[in-house]
Amino acid sequence: MAGLVDTCTMRNRRLSLLPGLSALLVLALGPSAQSAPGCAPWCPRRSSCINAITCRCDPGFSSTSGEIFTNVLESCDDINECAPPMAPPCGKIADCVNTEGSFYCMCNPGYGLSSGAKTFRNESENTCQDANECTSGQNPCHSTTHCLNTMGSYECRCRPGWTPAPGSPNGPNTTICKDVDECHSGQHQCHVSTVCVNTVGSYRCRCRQGWKLKTRSLNYQTAWNNQTARSNQTKSVNQSSVVCEAAISLPNWTQPHGINSQSLSEFFDKFQALGKDFKSASAQKTIEKLMENVDELLGTPGDLEILPRPQQHCVASNLLIGLENVLRDLSKALPDGTLTLNYSAGTALSLDVQKQEERNVTLSLNQAKMQLNWDLGQNSDNTGSSAVGLVYTPGMGKLLAEAPLDPKPENQAALNQNSSDVPQGVPPVLLSDIVSAFLSTKNAQNLSSPVTFTFSHRTLSSRPRAKVLCVFWDHGGDGCGHWSTTGCRMVTTKEDSTTCRCTHLSSFAVLMAHNDVQDEDPVLIIITYMGLGLSLLCLLLAALTFLLCRAIQNTSTSLHLQLSLCLFLAHLLFLTAINQTKSKVLCAIIAGALHYLYLASFTWMLLEGLHLFLTARNLMVVNYSSVNRLMKWLMYPVGYGVPVVVVAISAGARPCLYGTSTHCWLNPEKGFIWAFLGPVCTIFSVNLAFFLMTIWLLKSKLSSLNSDVSTLQNTRMLTFKALAQLLILGCTWCLGLLQVGPGAQVMAYLFTIINTLQGVFIFLVYCLLSQQVREQYRKWFKGIWKPRAESEMHMLSSRGTLDTSKPNTENSNEQLNLMVLSPEK
């Protein structure tokens, strides 16, 4: 309206400035124009002419002079039909929308014409009514919300059991909801005897593990069945009326067979009485009474103390496993919370019953503490509560005095991880009291993460030969049991406390095991070091001889050289690194290197035996060329390749068994030592067969020697060299397998003396007893001591005379040497 007034004012001012302009225009046009018929050419836009001097505005438009005007300066402006002072033409719950020269009506947002049209022109056509946005086929709300229609609008509300998500805009079409966890938020109405289980948009109540539904009526039972079948209708059941009762009973626990004890019989009579009066609701009282009876039995064991030690161990094993089973079942009927019981004789119990969460649990009792992750105790369906318990029974130590420690051979490796010297024979000393740990949800024998135990015990005495071990009570197949370290390891130990980690739950303690194994025989140690030291010197001299003495270089010498090198490296590594056990990686590498070098030495011994046999067989026809070709083709691939294959397979199958806690050698666990003993036994068996066949082949050749040969002299020489060849071929290593029984000590001395001197025999037989090598040695010494040249020449000349005077005997002796030991020509 104000705009319209301003427009009219401006127009009036223009008219006042030029009065009579239209009359002047008519006069200017002249008489012909004044009288001429037709339309006025100056009519403005959105108007039409009436005659030569009059115009009319089009419908919906007007001028300041009215509908008809003669003023050439007038204009036709739009009439706003929707603005006052004109009455609203549309009626209620509708809006007027002005257009150029016209208008139309629309229903207010949230309303629509019953005809489905979008616009109308007058109130008589107004049929506006509320539009239901929720049922129009295009639900504007998010899928997590519920659309609620209102008069002229709608609302997006969260469904029951849902709540607006944090940060979600609270608008009609921007609200987003999330499920409400009634179980964790405490908004549920589940009975204490049930477990709340959250569902999408709701929750339901179910019985705890080991409990059953307490049916009150047939209708309620039907509702219960419907609830479990249709989770989206769980709210229809009155959750507070879902009540359960424990469906557990005391496990069967009887006295061990064949043990007569009045005290033990009275204990089991009391337990049977608890079973007769047992009710699920009184589970805690039953636990309290049971622990009181256990404390009384262990505090005053009576005639249990006079039982033989094995029977006492059987009684203790029965009590430990039975107590764990009973407490595990009874704890399922306990409400959430903690329970701690202490009794006069020291027996104590700590129980923690809680819903599952990711956190650590710590239980402490007197001299023991346990830490574990709560995930270990979770139910299979990840719902409900779980119980973890720790039982402290100091009186159990009286019954487990002198209990054996790992008598089974397969447990020996586990002990090796805890001590460098495995205790055997002497009963271990119980340092700590015994604690039993259990979970109510499952059999905790292979836990995903270890459980930590900290034991406080009496101060350790200074005993260098005593080892502290973390052990558990293994009930064994006979039910009497023994201490074992499998699955447990010691983390740290101090004078009065020890920390252990175990991958299972059972009954645990800390032992101090005394090592009654005597130190290694000092005489054997001296023999080993002296023999290997002398062998190293002789093997070095032999290797230099085989390399530098050209007169004897042939296939046989090549075999001797490789055998000497392998034995030299193996003995040297054995003496310098066999005890380097501080670094497990380095020790494993040393063990692997020793494995390879000794296998290579035995492989070259096998080639020595094969060469001896082939040479003896071809000696009958005096044919050595085929033997040389065969050996040159075989020796290096076999001598160094076969040990590589054996070590590679062994390391690939059991890499962790290279190295022990005491020596850098093969771990005997799982029969891994046979990765060395197997090839060795095979080699000296084959070499022994080669040697016997060689002697048989040479029998006819030896009998055909000249009768002038001294039989006694050649027999002695043949016997000595034959025995030396047995040693060189490694056959004497079989003495190591004979170290059993009463003669074990004697065999140990024979084995050590003979085999540490293997290098000495190689040097003696292949170098010192070889005439060609001795001649070469003389030449070398002659070059060193020139002043003695004439003396040496005289001796050689005299020896040449002697050889000439007795050609048959000397030549026969040399033929014996060649045939038995060095058959190359």
Order of alpha helices (4+ residues) and beta strands (2+ residues): alpha-alpha-beta-beta-beta-beta-beta-beta-beta-beta-beta-beta-beta-beta-beta-beta-alpha-beta-beta-beta-alpha-beta-alpha-alpha-alpha-beta-beta-beta-beta-beta-alpha-alpha-beta-beta-beta-beta-beta-beta-beta-beta-alpha-alpha-alpha-alpha-alpha-alpha-alpha-alpha-alpha-alpha-alpha
